[in-house]
C-alpha cells in the first residue's frame, strides 16, 4: 500500500489522513511488489462453448435417474405439485423441502 500526499485546498496544508508520498520500494514498510498479485484459478466451466451433444447427454442422464427426472418436473412447474415431491426418495425429498440441493441442468 502506498499513501499519496494530497494537499488540503482551503488552508494549503495536508489533512489528518494525508501523508507525503512514499516510494513503493522494499525499504518502505507498506511495500507491495507489483508482480505479487494473487493468482485466482478459474474453476468454472463455460457451457456456452460446450457442444449440444454434452447438453443432451446431461438431459438424458437426468431422465434416466428417477429422482432427477421428478425434480426436473417439479422445478419446471410454477405450482408446488405435492404428488411429484412425494414420489422422490426420502433423502431427495428432505433435501428438496429444506432447499438444500444442487441440480445442474443443461
N, C-alpha and C positions, 0 to 999 in steps of 0.2 A: 504494500500500500504506500503510495506516495502522496503526501499532503501538499497541496498547492496554495501558495500565498494569494490572497485576494484583498485588495485594498477596500476599505470601507469608504463609500463615496461622500458621505456627509462631512466627516472630520479628516479624511485622507489618512487614516491610520487603520491598521488591521483590527478586525473584530476579535472577540474572545476565542473563536473557533479556528481562525486562520493562523497559519504559520508560514515562515519563509520556505520556499521550495527546497526540497531535498532531492538530490540525485538518486536515481534507482540503481545504486551500486552496492556491492557486497558489504561495504562498511556502514551502510545505512541499516539501522535496526529493523526497519519496515521493508527491507529489500524483498522483492518478489521477482524471481527470474522469469523472463518473458516466455521462455520455452518450457516452463514447468506447468503449463495448463493441464488440468486433469483430462485424461483420455476416457471418454464415456463410450463404452461399447454399445452398438446398436443391436438389440436382441429381438427386434420385431421382424415380422415378415410382411412385406407389402404385397397384398393379394391381388392388386391390380396388374401385377406383372406375371401372375401365375395363369397358366392356360385354363381353358374351360374344362379340360379333362380332369384336372385336380379338383375343381369345384364340384363336378359331377360325382367324382369318387367320394368326396365328403358327404354329399347328399345321399348317395347310395348306402354308405356306412351308417348314416343316421336312420335310414329306412329299415335296414336290417336289424338294428338294435331297437327292440320293442320300446324301451324307456325313452330312447332318443326320439323315436317317431311320435310317441304320445306327447312328449314335452314340446316337440316342434308344433304339433297340432294345437296344444294349449296356448303356446305363445303366439300362434298365428291368429287366434280368435280374439275379438275385442272383449268378450264376456268371459267370466270365470266358469268354465264347464267342470262342475264337480265330478261328473261321471268319468271324465278323462283323467282328472287328477287322482281319483280313487283307483284308477287302473294302473297307476305307477307302482313299482316295487316300493316297499316300506322305506328304504333308505332314500330313494329318489323323492318320494312323497314328502318326507321330513325336510329334506334339503329345499324342495320347492316351496313348502309352506313357510320356511324360515327365510327364503330369499337368498340362500347360500348355495349357489351353483354356478358353474362356468359351462356354457354351452357354445361351442364355436361352430358357427354356421357359415356355409359357403354362399 
